[in-house]
Amino acid sequence: MTPEEWQHSREMARTPLDAIFSNGCSDREGDEKSNWRWCAHEGRLTIVNPAARARKVVMTMGVRTGYEEEASFQLEGDIKNASLKVTSQGTPYAAEFVVPPGRHTFKLRSDAKRVQAPGDPRVLVFRLDDFRLGERASKGAPPFP
């Protein structure tokens, strides 16, 4: 690694990205290997970049509903937008984009039917599987998980 790449790696390790789900999205379930979170018709994802410079990131997840019929899913934000067709089979999503310093909020929403889950008081509409957000490594630098 060059001295510049080493300095960049140190800075990124000291100021990790954060992903905060709220406003309709439940806590994560499962474990590190396989996890998911349910959301209502709408939810919010906030990505926080505490570093002093922009970071190129990769975001991956699966999006699914509780039914076989196709529904729409939208991710709308100030730095990235996407629209997917989703079913109970799940639709993979992967995107690479730049996250400037600060907080960046995405609205997540779907027109899928609510899943009936007796005994569960949450509004379950769509599920995000194995969400990952990591920095795209610069040439010669190790990737961040």
N, C-alpha and C positions, 0 to 999 in steps of 0.2 A: 504494500500500500504506500502511496505517496504521503508526504506529511499533510497535504491538504485533504486527502481522503480520510486519513486517520482523524484529523480534527473534525471533519464533518461527521464521521461515525460516532465520535465521542459526544458531540453536541446532540445528535439525534437520540443517543442512548439516554442522555440526561433529561431530554424533553420529549418523552414518548407521546405519540398521538393518542387521543382518547375518543371513544365513540360512546355517546350517551343516548339511550332510547327512552322516550317519554311520551306523554300525551296520547295514550291509547295502546302503547306497547308494553307487554308484561315483562317481568324479569326473565333472564335466560334460564332454560331448563336443560338437563342432560349433563354432559361432562366436556372436557377439553377435546375429546376425540369426535364426539357427535353431540351437537347441541342445537337448540332452536328457541325461538321466542314467538309467542302469538301476539297479534295486534288486532285492534278493532278495525272498523272501516277506515279510520285514519290514525296515523301515529306520527311521531317525529324522531328523526335521527339528527343529532348534533355531533359534528366532528370538530374536535379542538386540536389546533396545532399551536402549542406553546412556544415553539422555536421562533427565532427572529427572522427566519427566511422561509420561503415557500418550499413545499415538499411534494415530490411526485409519489403518488400512492397507488396501490392496487386494492380494490375492494371486490370481494367475492362473496356470494351467498346463493342459496337456492330459495325460490319463492314458491309457495304452494297454498292451495285452498283446501277446504274439506270436501270438495265435490268434483266430479268428473267433468261437468260442463265448464267451458272456458269462461274466464272472467278477466278483467283488465286490472293491471297493477301499474301505478305511476310513482316515480321517485322524482320530486321536483325540488330544486335548490338553486342557490345563487352560483354554484360552480359546476353543477352536473344535473342533467335531466335524463330520464329514461322511461320508456313505456314497454310493458311486457304483457303477453297473454299467458295466463297461468291456470293450472288445474290441480287436482289432487296428486297428480304424478310429479309435480314440481317442475320448475323452469330454472335452469342455472343462469346466473347473472355475474358478469365480470366486467370491470371497467378500470381503466387507468386514467388518472387525472391529477391536476396540480391543486394542492390545498395551500392557500396563502396563510400567513400567520393569523391567529384568532379563531373565532367560533363561526362555524358554517352550518346552517340548519337546512335539513331536507324534510319535506312533507312526504309521507308515505301513505298511499291510499289505494283501496281496491273496491270494486263494485260487486265482489263475490257475496254469496249468501252467508249469513251467520251460521256457524257450526253449532249444532245442538249437542251440548255436553252436560247431561244431567249431573247436578251437584257442583258444577263449576260456575260461579257467579260472573266470571269474566265474559266480555263480548269477544268471541273468537271468530275472526273472519279470514285473515291470512297469516301464514307462518313464514318466518325467515329462518332458514336452516344453515348452520355452520358459517355464520357471518365472520368474515376476516377482513381486517384492514391493516395493511402494512406498507412500509415505505419501499419504493422501488430502489434497489441498490444502485449506486453509481458504479461506473466501470471500475472493477478491481476491489470494490468494497463488499463485505458480506451483506446478504439481505437481512432485513429486519423481519422478525416473525409477525 
